[in-house]
């Protein structure tokens, strides 16, 4: 859930309780050059819920462990890019670390689970090679539908300090939001895309504000070098600022808007900087 039930303990990791409701927002600050800004403090941010400023009650900048679903496009048009997928997986695993959990799914002529969540990266690699790359490439998969089904897989996972993310690996970009962004918001999930076959240097592709990546605080990266792009995608998902504020009163199931922005003082220090973060959540 986007509304996290927790009591902040003396330890760094939150201990989850039913007594206090907080909203978690993961955010990243980037310069016009694409460089990520680190070292900011809670006072450098403003959080608006339904347009109203909210006091930040907990704040941090860290590289959280991930619960990551790798969502591979296995539609017919991807068959010729199979070696790029393999290269991305092989090199990109350098960004995955002990403590991460990874699941593997494919979508094309349907959505299927190749591997459930595991911290054994050798098992993840085997699933990619034997169940994704060696499997059938057919159909015309819709990433919006597949992302919604992937989001549903998090429902049976316990709430923890891990950052939840889906990384779609495809040759198509700018996934529209459709209705599935509500499922991503409801699961507190960041959606990002790794775009194969784009040529040139590895680079961030700024999608529309209405895309799933844009509305969940994710990013789309064009893979000039697939392995490098995979590493960069996972790095973007892992790092960033985490802000918590008290859950406002509201009607259960209603959609609420969220905006994270830098204060004028922070913008003077970092001209042109902007915040990537999700744009809404569902009231629990």
N, C-alpha and C positions, 0 to 999 in steps of 0.2 A: 504494500500500500504506500501511496505517497505520504499519507499521514502516518508518521512513525510514533509508536507508543513506547516511550522510554523515560527512564529516570537517569539523569547524568550522574555517574559515580565518580569517585576520585580517580579511578583509572582512566586512561585515554579512551578505551573502547567503551561505547555506550552500553549500559545494561538495560534491557527492555522491560518495562513495567506497564501496567494498565492504568497508572494513575495520572500520567501527564501526556498530552497529545502535542506533538511538534510536527511541523512541516519541514521536510528536508529539501533543499534546493542545491544541486551541484552546478557549479558555474566555472567558466574559464574566461580569462581576460586576454585578448589578443590585440596586437598593434596592427596598423595597416600593412606592415611588412609580413604579417603572419606569425611573428614571434610571440611566444606566450609570456605574459607578465607574471612574475612571482614576487613574493615578499610583501604583498598588500596585507592590510589589517582589516578587522571588522568595521572600523570607522571609515574605511574607504568605500563602503558599499551602502546602497539603499535597496530595500526589498519592498515592493509594492504588491499587495494582495487586493484584487478588485480596485486598484488605484489608490489604496490607502497604505501609508507607510507602516511597516511592522518592525518592532524592536528585534534585533538579532540577539538570540539568547545563547547560542553556541556557534563557534566558528573555527575553521581549521583549513590548512593547506597541506595536503598530503597525497601520497600515491597509495590509494586504497587497493586492497586485493579485489579481484574481480570475480563475479559470477557472469561468465561470458558465453553467449550462444553465437557460434559461427554459423551463419545462415548462407549456404552456398546456392547460387543460381544454377540449377541443373536442367534448364530449358534447352530446347534443341539448338538454339543459336549460340549456346556457350560451348558446344563440343569442340570447336576449333581452338578454344582458349584454355584447354585442359592443362597444358604445360605451364601456362602462366599461373593457374591456380596452384599447381604443385609447387612451383617456385616460391610463390607468396607464402604458402604454408610452411615450407622448409625454413626459409630465412626469417619469417615473421615470428617463429616460436622463440627467438632470442629475447623478445620483449615480454613473453609470458614468464611468470615467476612462481616459486614455491608459495603456496597459499592460494593461488588462483584455482578456480574450478571452471572447466570448459565443457560445453555440450556442443554437439555437431548435428546440424539439420540440413536438409536439402529441399529445394522446391522447384518444381517444373510442371510435370503432369500430376501434381499433387505435392503435399508436404509430408516429409518423413523424417523420423529421428534416426540418425545413424549412430549416435552415442549419447547416453545420458550424462549428467554432470559428473565429472571426475577431476581429481587433481593430478592424475597420472598422464603427463603430456605424451608419453610414448603411446598410450592407449588412444589419445586424441589423434595423433598422427596416423596411427593404423586405421582408424575409422575414416579419416579423410582419404587415404590412399586406396583402401580396399572397398569402402562402402559408398564414397562420393565419386572419386575420380574413376574408379573401375565400374561404376554403376551406369544406369541408363540415363542418357541425356535426351529428353523428349518434352513435348508440350510447350506451353507459353505461360510460365509461372508469373504470378502477380505478387510482388514483394510486399505490398500492403497487406494482403491476405495472409501471407506466410509470416509476416512480422506479428500479426495479431495472434496467430496460432503459437508462435514462439513465446509471446508474452504470456499466454495461458499456461505455459510450462513452469513459469515462476510461481504460480499460485500454490503449488504443493511444496515449495521450498520455504524453509523457515526464514523469518526476518532476521537480518544480521547486519554487521557493519560493512559487509561486502557491497561494492557498487555493482548494480545490475545493468547489464548492457547487452545489446544485440548488434553484431557487425555483419551486415549483408555484403556478400562478395559477388559482384555481378559486373556486366558491361553497360548497365543502364543506370541512370542517375535521377536525382530529384524526385524521389518517391513522394507521391501526393499523400496528404494526411488522411483522406477518407474518414471513416468512422473509427479506424483502428488506433488512432492516436490516443483515444480515451483509454484503451486497454493498456497502452504503454504508460500513460500517466497513472493509471490505477495501480500498476505494478512498480512504480518508481523506476522506470527503465529508460536508459539513454539508447537511442537508435542512431547508428552511424553506417556509412556506406564506404566500401572500398571498390573503386571503379577501375576495371581492367580494360586494357586495349585502348587507352586514351593517348598514349605516346607522350613524348616530351619529358620534362622533368616532373618528378613527384610533386604534387601541389594540392592545396586545399581548394575545393570547388565550392564557392558560396552558392548554396541553393536558395530557393525562395523561402520567404518567412513562413509560408504555409506548408512546407514540406515536413515529413515526419522527423527528419534530422533537425531541422530548424526549430520545431515545436517541442522537442524533447531535450535540447541542448547538445545534440550530436553534431557530427561534421561529415562531409563527403570528401574523400581524398582520391584524386586521380592517380593511378599507379603508373608513373613513368618507369620505375623499377619495382616490380611487384613485391618483392621481399621487403624492401625499404618502406614501401607504402603500407604494408601490413604492420610493420613495427611502429610506424608513425601513427596509424589508426589506433592501435592498442595503447600507445602512449597517451594520445589525446583522451581516450576513454578513462585511463587510470588516474591521470593527474588532474588537479584543479582545486578550487575552493569549495568547501561544503558549509552551507549556512543553514541554521535552524531558527525557526520562529514559532511562536505559539499558534496553534490551530484556531482560527476565528470561528465564531458561531456561524452555523449555516445549515441548510437543508441537506440531509444525506443523499448522495448521488448527484448533487448539483455540480456543475462545472464552474471552476473559479479561475480567474486569470492571475498570473504571477509575472512580475517583471523585476529583474535584478539590474541595477545600473550603478555606475561609479558616481561618487560625489563630485561636485565641481572642483574641489581641491585635488582629488586624485586625477581628474582629467587634465588639470594644469600640469601635473607631473608627467602624465603620459598622454600627450595630445593625440587624438584620433583613436584612442583605445576604445574597445567595445566589449561587451559581455555576451558570451554565449551561455544560454541556460534555458531550461524549459519554460514554456509560456503559460502553463496551466496545470491543474490537477483536479481530481474528483473528490468532493467532500465525502469522508467515510460515513 
